[in-house]
Amino acid sequence: MKDGIHPNYRDVCFVDLSNGFKFVTRSVLNSRETIKMDDGRELPLFKLETSSESHPFYTGTQKSVDNLGGRVEKFRNKFAGLGVGTKK
């Protein structure tokens, strides 16, 4: 392999801002921020809005569209006489 053309592949720390969950993986992303880990290592820090620890799909708190109280049916019933929301 040629020297100097490959990105720096190293350990980085990702932090979920919604719950503080941290995980370390390898990446080539660049970051200006760093974090000191419990084992003494200082790693680049990447902040995430959501991760598998906080995303509703993975936590089981996602609501199904079918369980929202029949909103589509309520809309159709409310506007049935106006011809809104009906197929022609």
DRENDO-1510 file (C-alpha; in Angstrom, 1 decimal, always signed):
<recs>
REC; n; res; u; v; w
REC; 1; MET; +0.0; +0.0; +0.0 .
REC; 2; LYS; +1.2; +3.5; -0.7 .
REC; 3; ASP; +2.1; +5.7; +2.3 .
REC; 4; GLY; +0.3; +8.9; +3.0 .
REC; 5; ILE; -2.9; +8.3; +0.9 .
REC; 6; HIS; -5.0; +6.4; +3.4 .
REC; 7; PRO; -7.1; +8.1; +6.1 .
REC; 8; ASN; -6.3; +7.7; +9.8 .
REC; 9; TYR; -8.4; +4.7; +10.9 .
REC; 10; ARG; -8.6; +4.9; +14.7 .
REC; 11; ASP; -10.8; +4.4; +17.8 .
REC; 12; VAL; -13.4; +7.1; +18.3 .
REC; 13; CYS; -16.1; +7.7; +20.9 .
REC; 14; PHE; -19.7; +8.4; +19.9 .
REC; 15; VAL; -22.1; +10.0; +22.5 .
REC; 16; ASP; -25.9; +10.0; +22.3 .
REC; 17; LEU; -26.9; +13.5; +23.5 .
REC; 18; SER; -30.4; +12.4; +24.4 .
REC; 19; ASN; -29.3; +9.9; +27.1 .
REC; 20; GLY; -25.5; +10.1; +27.5 .
REC; 21; PHE; -24.9; +6.6; +26.0 .
REC; 22; LYS; -21.3; +6.2; +24.9 .
REC; 23; PHE; -19.8; +3.6; +22.6 .
REC; 24; VAL; -16.3; +3.3; +21.0 .
REC; 25; THR; -15.8; +2.0; +17.5 .
REC; 26; ARG; -13.3; +2.6; +14.7 .
REC; 27; SER; -13.7; +5.4; +12.2 .
REC; 28; VAL; -11.9; +7.8; +9.9 .
REC; 29; LEU; -14.0; +10.8; +10.8 .
REC; 30; ASN; -12.2; +14.0; +12.0 .
REC; 31; SER; -13.3; +15.8; +15.1 .
REC; 32; ARG; -12.1; +18.9; +17.0 .
REC; 33; GLU; -13.5; +17.6; +20.3 .
REC; 34; THR; -12.0; +14.8; +22.4 .
REC; 35; ILE; -13.1; +12.9; +25.4 .
REC; 36; LYS; -11.1; +11.2; +28.2 .
REC; 37; MET; -12.3; +7.6; +28.7 .
REC; 38; ASP; -12.4; +5.7; +32.0 .
REC; 39; ASP; -9.3; +3.7; +30.9 .
REC; 40; GLY; -7.3; +6.9; +30.4 .
REC; 41; ARG; -7.4; +7.0; +26.6 .
REC; 42; GLU; -8.2; +10.3; +25.0 .
REC; 43; LEU; -10.4; +9.7; +21.9 .
REC; 44; PRO; -12.0; +12.0; +19.3 .
REC; 45; LEU; -15.7; +12.7; +20.3 .
REC; 46; PHE; -18.7; +12.6; +18.0 .
REC; 47; LYS; -22.1; +13.8; +19.2 .
REC; 48; LEU; -25.2; +12.0; +18.0 .
REC; 49; GLU; -28.8; +13.2; +18.2 .
REC; 50; THR; -30.0; +9.6; +18.5 .
REC; 51; SER; -28.6; +6.1; +18.6 .
REC; 52; SER; -30.0; +2.6; +19.0 .
REC; 53; GLU; -30.3; +3.2; +22.7 .
REC; 54; SER; -32.7; +6.1; +22.3 .
REC; 55; HIS; -34.4; +5.6; +18.9 .
REC; 56; PRO; -38.1; +4.6; +19.3 .
REC; 57; PHE; -37.8; +1.7; +16.8 .
REC; 58; TYR; -35.1; +0.0; +18.8 .
REC; 59; THR; -36.4; +0.8; +22.3 .
REC; 60; GLY; -39.9; -0.5; +21.4 .
REC; 61; THR; -41.7; +2.8; +22.1 .
REC; 62; GLN; -42.5; +3.5; +18.4 .
REC; 63; LYS; -46.2; +4.0; +17.8 .
REC; 64; SER; -47.9; +2.3; +14.9 .
REC; 65; VAL; -49.9; +4.4; +12.5 .
REC; 66; ASP; -52.8; +1.9; +12.9 .
REC; 67; ASN; -52.9; +2.5; +16.7 .
REC; 68; LEU; -53.4; +6.3; +16.6 .
REC; 69; GLY; -57.1; +6.2; +17.1 .
REC; 70; GLY; -58.2; +6.0; +13.4 .
REC; 71; ARG; -57.1; +9.5; +12.4 .
REC; 72; VAL; -57.6; +8.8; +8.8 .
REC; 73; GLU; -61.1; +7.5; +9.3 .
REC; 74; LYS; -61.9; +10.6; +11.5 .
REC; 75; PHE; -60.6; +12.8; +8.7 .
REC; 76; ARG; -62.6; +11.0; +6.0 .
REC; 77; ASN; -65.8; +11.2; +8.1 .
REC; 78; LYS; -65.4; +14.8; +8.9 .
REC; 79; PHE; -64.8; +15.9; +5.3 .
REC; 80; ALA; -66.9; +13.2; +3.5 .
REC; 81; GLY; -69.5; +15.7; +2.2 .
REC; 82; LEU; -66.9; +18.1; +0.9 .
REC; 83; GLY; -65.2; +15.6; -1.4 .
REC; 84; VAL; -61.8; +16.1; +0.4 .
REC; 85; GLY; -59.6; +13.1; +0.8 .
REC; 86; THR; -61.6; +10.9; -1.5 .
REC; 87; LYS; -60.3; +9.3; -4.7 .
REC; 88; LYS; -61.9; +10.2; -8.0 .
</recs>
